[in-house]
């Protein structure tokens, strides 16, 4: 978000030929591209690993147990995901 702010702040001056503003916009673009790509790859890898672990891990069956107390009767369902 900050790099987008820097880019937008200097874009108009860069279009008018200001070399310093052009350098700032190029730097902001590089930083956003490099870090954005790294974060996207890391996020996709994390989703892939989590999916693998979820779908290949053991799946315990839910347990249903009666629940009785004074004036109440019910059932308790427990399980994990």
Buried (B, 14 or more C-beta within 10 A) or exposed (E): EEBEEBBEEBBEBBEEEBEEBBEBBEBBBEBBEEEEEEEEEEEEEEEEEEEEEEEEEEEEEEEEEEEEEEEEEEEEEEEEE
